[in-house]
Amino acid sequence: MPIITKRQDSMRIVDSFREKNVSMAIFCTASNWNTEAILMAASRFAKKHGIETLALAVSMTCNYEYLSQAARVTYSGDMKTGFISVMKHLWQLCGELDSPYANVTVLPHLDHADPSRDAWALSEGLPYLASVMFDAQKHQPDANRAMTKEYVKSHGKDILIEGIMEELSVEGMHQGAGGGDYVGKAQRYCSETGVDFLVADLGTEQQSSGTGKCIYLGQRARELTSNLGKSMLVLHGTSCLTPEQMTTIAEDGVIRVNMWTRIAREAGMFAAKRQCERMESAPESFDTWEPCLYLRDASEKAAEIMEETLGILGYANFT
């Protein structure tokens, strides 16, 4: 079944990534064109490498204070409408045997879900989802652990849950903590809450304006994985890393990799360049001004970046 929403099915897929030593891609979306670009990349990679079905997560934020992706999906800016429209669009794109991307299996993911602001998505939105990031990072450590533990107790039987024990770095707005006995704090957090995955501070910066700006903390990732006993780390802020910096993350225990900013930024830049070229060469053409070609160019570039990323994450191991 191309759209996965049951915990047992989701965990079986995650375990297959552990067995193959591959980091699962969590590609975020804030538009229907970006959603299709994700599936384009996955389908092309699968066909190129002889993979019958390729699995990844399609993710979005709802009321995340730094950026609501769901609110960007429609002109109305309505978060709930954006969220549901992406989920239904996924079903049309890959949820049926005759869908254009039927060789892609999607695990829909809710990212950066605040316990208060995202109460609807964390409860009524669950039937659409395979996993959620329960984001209590702004609360004090004791409160964070207690709230996360309660959410796992209430919903962990139905869905995979990511937890985060302290704030991550966001460009221009917040610097991550990540100090002290980080491994010890992580062990306590995971033991007390029972989360399936830990969103760890591995030196990256979310919503980064460029690649190669940060130093990936591979040693910390390996220490965390060794002490937690399995690959359960989630990497955010991946857009700030170069492809070379990403080559070891699967071996380090990063089981899921979240990425969006670089994809959206570079796809938009590429499409704008192509649009300018059309303006110069064919200023009277209808296609020069109708947005279709701009969006197709953006989709192609985004798919190209994501297909490359799937290779870096080790997806060829599924061949």
HELIX and SHEET records of a PDB file:
HELIX    1   1 ARG A    7  LYS A   20  1                                  14    
HELIX    2   2 ASN A   32  HIS A   49  1                                  18    
HELIX    3   3 ALA A   70  ARG A   72  5                                   3    
HELIX    4   4 MET A   79  CYS A   94  1                                  16    
HELIX    5   5 LEU A  126  TYR A  128  5                                   3    
HELIX    6   6 PRO A  141  HIS A  155  1                                  15    
HELIX    7   7 TYR A  182  THR A  193  1                                  12    
HELIX    8   8 GLY A  218  LEU A  228  1                                  11    
HELIX    9   9 THR A  238  CYS A  240  5                                   3    
HELIX   10  10 GLU A  244  MET A  246  5                                   3    
HELIX   11  11 THR A  261  SER A  281  1                                  21    
HELIX   12  12 PHE A  286  TRP A  289  1                                   4    
HELIX   13  13 CYS A  292  ILE A  312  1                                  21    
HELIX   14  14 TYR A  315  PHE A  318  5                                   4    
SHEET    1   A 9 MET A  24  CYS A  28  0                                        
SHEET    2   A 9 LEU A  54  THR A  61  1                                        
SHEET    3   A 9 VAL A 104  ALA A 113  1                                        
SHEET    4   A 9 SER A 131  PHE A 134  1                                        
SHEET    5   A 9 LEU A 160  GLY A 163  1                                        
SHEET    6   A 9 PHE A 197  VAL A 199  1                                        
SHEET    7   A 9 LEU A 233  LEU A 235  1                                        
SHEET    8   A 9 VAL A 254  MET A 259  1                                        
SHEET    9   A 9 MET A  24  CYS A  28  1                                        
END                                                                             
